[in-house]
């Protein structure tokens, strides 16, 4: 059984235009970004994330992203 990733270890990185979101796990150091867990550009969702975390990330992404027409 894999160790659950704490919500506090998740690092959300928005693109410059706030259209896309990537989520990484913090490697324990100041701004040391580790493994990619979510990528809104490709639709990648890591199995390391719990269902609750995925739901929270998707809700946050839908609420905060900028949609350019």
N, C-alpha and C positions, 0 to 999 in steps of 0.2 A: 504494500500500500504506500502510495507516495505521500509526502508531507504536504499539507495544505499551505498555500501561499497566503500570508497575512495581507489584509487590505492596506495596511500601512506601508507595505513593501512595493505596492504598485505605483508606477510612475507613468502618468498620462502626458503624452507629448502631442500637441496639436500642430498641424501644418501651419505655415505662415499665414495662409488665407483662412484658417479655421474651417476648412472643408473636410479634412481627414484627421483621423486620430490613430495613434499607435500607443500601445500599452506595453511597458517593459516591467521586469522585476528589478528592484534596486539590489545591487551587489554588495550593499553594506557600506559603501563609501559615499562621500559627497559627490553627487551627480555622476556616479559610476553606474551606467545603465547596463543591464545584463541581457537576459533572454527575452526575445520578442514574444509576447503573449497574445496580442491582438493587433490586427492591421485592417483598418476600414477600407483601404484601397483595394486589397486583394480578397478581403472577406475572411482572412485567416483568424481562427480562434484556437488557442492552445488547449489541449485536454488537461493541462495543469490547473486551469481556472475552474473554480466550482460553478455550478449552475447559477447560484446566487450572484457571483461576481460577474458572470457573463451578462446576466439580466441587468445588473446595475450599470455596467459599462455601456451596453447598448442603449439603455434609457438615457444615460448622460450624453452619449453621442448624438442621439436623435434630438434631444432638447437643446444642445449648445452649438451644434454645427451650423455653419453658414451655408445657405443654399443660394447659389448664383444662377440667375436665369439669363 
